[in-house]
């Protein structure tokens, strides 16, 4: 009974340890809204924008996020935001991402923001931001995004703009000459940059690792708790009378161990959605976690 309780305790501790080390969900601070990995803003600008976001979130009822990065190895913008969103609890939320390395900007709306900040409004917000972004006025551009996104949450017109999407019938007002087309997007290049699913993030691996760690710990505890025998067979032998009188080998059996070598999958994985602009119009997408969203983006 004691060993059983120890095993359960060690298993719980091991699961906690594995979750901390290999956890698939990153615990983001809920109060933080700006993740400026590209270093476009000063500390003072971030603080001021965070305060502005807090104010407009209270008015609009949504969470407003700003993401930037300059990572050559990152996935394409739409999936980058989707993956970020999947790490958070579901909520009414809007994102703006500036992928500095590829010179691309992208927006997505989730929950109520998917309906209110639809593709047409995303396009208008980006139109207002482009010049400032190109000229390096990042603070002004992000401030515009915050204010406009919050304002659209109070505008009940055209709320079904993306909902009645038909591929061969683009939404009214869609610009067919838009230079940014996701039909021509080089998804294969981005998928090639993404590594296959990391085994360390696999739930089964984590479970087996937990049992393994727990078993080892319990085994060590059981071994140390029973005391050690210090006397051996040699202590009971009369060395003055012992002698080797003969030796003989007996063949018992032959055993062969076999193990299966798993073959590598040829699949490359990838995103579950193909959102953004295409030849027939515009629509949103769906994250790998099953969350639908509005979306829009372009190259600077």
C-alpha positions, 0 to 999 in steps of 0.5 A: 500500500505504501509503495502504491501511494508512492507510485501515484505521488511520483506519477503525478509529479512526473506528469507535472514535470513533463507538462512543464518541460514539453507542454504544448500550450504556452502560458501567455500573460492575459494582460499582455497584448503586444509581442514585438519580437521584431523590436519595432517599438521602444519600451515607452511606446509599448507601454503607451500602446498597451494602455491605449489597447486596454482603454479601447478593449473596455469600449469594444469588448474584444481583445486586441493583439499586435504581433511582430517578428523577423524570423526567417524560419517562421510559418506563413502569416495566417498560420502564425496567428492561428497557432498563437490563437490556439494557445489562448482560451477562446475569446472575441479577439483581433490580431495584427501581424507584421512579418518583417522578414517577408515584408507582409502584414496580416489580420485575423478576427475571432469570435465577434471580431470575425463578424464585425472585423470582416475582410472588407474592414480588414482591407480598409484598416490595412489601407490606413496603416500601409503608408506609416508602416512603409515609412517606419512610423510603427507607433502611429500605424499600430495606434490606427489599427487599435482605434479602427478595430475598436470602432468597427465593433460598434458598426452593425452594417455589412455584418454578413459580408464574409458569411455568404461567400461563393467562390465564383461570386466575389463579395461586392467591392472586392478589388480583382486587381489586388496585387496580393494573391494567396492563390500564388502563395508559395505554401510548399516553401513554408511547409518545407521550413517547418519541421515534422511534428516534434515527438517531444510535443506528442501526448503519448510520448509525454504519457510514456515518459511520465510512467517511465520516470515514475517507475524509475523513481518508485524503483529507487525508493523501493530499493533503498527502503528495504535495507541492504544485505552486506553478507555474501556467499563468500562469508559462509565458505571455508576457503581452506577446504574449497577447491575446483573439482571440474566444470561443464557447460550445458546448452540450453536454448538460442534466442533471437530478439527482433525489433520493428524499425518504423518507416518515416512518413512522407507527409509534411503536415501543414495548416488546415486552412487556406484563407486570404485573398484568392482569384474568386474573392475573399474568405476567412479560415480555420485554425488547426485547433478548429477556430474560424476567423476572418482574415486579410493581408498583403505585402508592403 
